[in-house]
Amino acid sequence: MIQRIQSVTMFFAVLSAVFLFLTSQDVVILESVPVMFIACIVLVLLGLLSIFSFKNRKRQILLNNISMVINALLIGLLGYWLLSLSGGISFPEKGIEPVFPLLAIVFLLMSNLYIRRDERLVKSVDRLR
């Protein structure tokens, strides 16, 4: 059941992680560790695993919650990076990177809402049997 609405919103969350990877090539938080690269790869893998585990709704919710925590940490890291750049936060060429994890959190929240709605529907049908 990949065509469900929660799968579409999870796909948009994965797409926002891909866009974050594409736009954050110049983000250097730690010199020796590619934090953004690792986080984006983990988010894409978690999102795809969550999309294709549509038979196990509890696992989907758990993977989405883990992705939301990683995205929240990324927002904090990107905020720190923006404030540590020369020119402060008002420099006109920076500021798009924290938007993508925020969009991913919104899409994952919507996805969890629809997954819980499906879970309630399945439980109500099981009660009628």
Long-range contacts (C-beta under 8 A, 24 or more apart in sequence): 1-54, 2-51, 2-52, 2-54, 4-54, 4-114, 4-118, 5-114, 6-60, 6-110, 6-111, 6-112, 6-114, 6-115, 6-118, 7-51, 7-54, 7-111, 9-107, 9-108, 9-110, 9-111, 9-114, 10-47, 10-50, 10-51, 10-60, 10-64, 10-107, 10-108, 10-111, 11-47, 11-51, 12-103, 12-104, 12-107, 13-43, 13-47, 13-64, 13-67, 13-103, 13-104, 13-107, 13-108, 13-111, 14-43, 14-44, 14-47, 14-48, 14-51, 16-100, 16-101, 16-103, 16-104, 16-107, 17-43, 17-44, 17-47, 17-100, 17-104, 18-44, 19-100, 20-74, 20-97, 20-100, 20-101, 20-104, 23-96, 23-97, 23-100, 24-78, 24-97, 27-78, 27-81, 27-97, 28-81, 29-77, 29-80, 29-81, 35-77, 36-74, 39-70, 39-73, 39-74, 42-70, 43-67, 43-70, 43-71, 43-104, 46-70, 57-115, 57-118, 57-119, 60-111, 60-115, 61-112, 61-115, 61-116, 64-108, 64-111, 64-112, 64-115, 65-112, 67-104, 67-108, 68-104, 68-105, 68-108, 68-109, 71-101, 71-102, 71-104, 71-105, 71-108, 72-101, 72-105, 74-98, 74-101, 75-101, 75-102, 75-105
